[in-house]
């Protein structure tokens, strides 16, 4: 089964995931996506939501707010997301790179992926998440779930490098931003519910096409 057929099968099984999850508490809403993409590094989304909620309650909801707040205070707000000293610094550095809330949409539209990757703390997965979900630009997001699922399906080894995997998906999928967003979300759904580290293969929607047996 090809990659696009897998997408269609997962979409049929799970339905639209409508990612990226935002609560529209930040201004502009794209800033919530950018902040979430930085905060979700090395943690789960529940912890990110707690950190974002703390920021909302404190009124730290714009790029200007992040630039103005003392870094120690920002650390306290985002503590639930873990690595809070590192992430507070990264949020501030990213906010400085953008400059202002008013400039964010222009930044997301015009900045190159290469320039984004030059910003301290922005790696490939974070950069592609920001570009795809906040910037609506066609970059496929790869994460550990993607590598786990598709290595078990026999497409590549689980330790395959990020760029090779990203280019593989971009070559084998229609050039469609909505499909990129949905497929990434569907892979996460599959990995969390079925294709876990200790997999639950019995009811997996891809079990007939997967030779991996946990």
PyMOL commands that set and color helices and strands:
alter all, ss='L'
color gray80, all
select helices_A, chain A and resi 3-14+29-39+45-57+63-68+71-77+79-81+84-98+104-110+113-117+124-134+144-152+162-172+177-193+207-209
alter helices_A, ss='H'
color red, helices_A
deselect
rebuild
show_as cartoon
